């Protein structure tokens, strides 16, 4: 089936680009609240599922064992911009587990936040694994591995080596948590390699939304994972800066809405969110892989329709539901907005 146009890019009074996509919103039983487009085609969620991948970090007792703070737990769910607070927090997580950045297997790239990138370049520095937007998630994996190593009486550094491989004990726990939350058999799913080198599994939007409904409520999860989900939601609400960073959509939304919304971007136009008060989870995928523009407009429109109450919420969401586009001289040249299928649903 052809997915509907969800977002329009308009310039000079004419539509310049059409962004098609699909959106699923379901409850903890999998009952469909909203279905736009094909929600059964498997998609790679990429970084959108980091909170589900962090469940074993909390459920295992590793977060408690290594005294992880709200900021550190939030960073374990993050795609951060490599700002100093992000890199320092990831380094502290590793130090509390007795290791250092040499244990990370996510690879290195320049900070995603331009201010941090420029500062590092001015100092003559080189990007390292701590600057990787996934370093917090990987630090969480390392902490989980260190607890496993202690339980097995093994050397932590030797034990965690290779943790990104599908058959490593750490990644088996992470994959099992993802499967349990979504209720989707990952043994039968297409599998690829994510940008940070861990496996990524193609999962239908319907099942991804189910996983986030369960993250929102704990219903349908094991007791340990339900406890972990609650702790993750609380930590992120306390430290939303860690999940993304300065000016980023996820940080802006969660700074305003607190525990009312947990949202997380993934690569290639994927977004997932948990709406605890409503007991709902949602997942969306833009066909063209447009994350920074179209996917954010869809997510903001959904939050505006389902969660927002009052003038303050409307004011916070207004620049996110109708995104002004400016040129290099700062002149307004167009905007992004919800297309008719999405706008009609949200009305």
Secondary structure, DSSP 8 states (H G I E B T S, - for coil): ----EEEEEEETTEEEEEEEEEEEEEETT--EEEEES-SSSEEE-GGGGHHHHTHHHHHTSHHHHTT--HHHHHHTT------HHHHHHHHHHHHHTT--GGG--S-----SSHHHHHHHHHTT----GGGSTTHHHHHHHHHHHHHHHHHHT--HHHHHTTTTSTTSHHHHHHHHHHHHHHT--GGGS-EEE-TTSSEEEEEEHHHHHHHHHHHHH-TTS-HHHHHHHHHHHHHHHH-GGGGS-TT-HHHHHHHHHGGG-EEEEETTTEEEEEEGGGTEEEEEEETT--IIIIIHHHHHHHHHHHT--SHHHHHHHHHHHSEEEE-TTS-EEEEEEE-HHHHHHH-
